[in-house]
Amino acid sequence: MKYSESYIFVGIVVLALGTYLIRYSGFYLANRMTFKEHHKQLLADSACVLLFTLAVFNTLFTETHFSGISKIIGVFVAIIFAWKKYSLIVVILVAMLITATLRYLGFP
């Protein structure tokens, strides 16, 4: 099924407007609503859980397929380097080199 360019453009505009409305509502309602400390902590924890879940799924899957053991090993090496407090560029480069080397050697 082919979509015309106008449908795609309308979809982009609707998503952009929705995004800005959500941002504006947060700014507008920030002074009008109060939360208990427990609820603030719960929201912060839920955001962390959401980001962690996204990271795990992006590590394990590429589109609808398993991403392979080389990517998983590269991510674990990056986690170890980040835990040892190396700089971000070093963590990214080491993970990239490990993953690329394992794929070059024939690991999936």
Residue pairs with C-beta under 8 A, 6 or more apart in sequence:
35 43
59 67
59 71
59 72
59 75
60 66
60 67
60 72
61 67
62 71
68 103
68 107
68 108
69 102
69 107
69 108
70 98
70 99
70 102
70 103
70 107
70 108
71 99
73 98
73 99
73 102
73 107
74 95
74 96
74 98
74 99
74 102
75 95
77 94
77 95
77 98
78 91
78 92
78 94
78 95
81 90
81 91
81 94
81 95
82 88
82 91
86 94
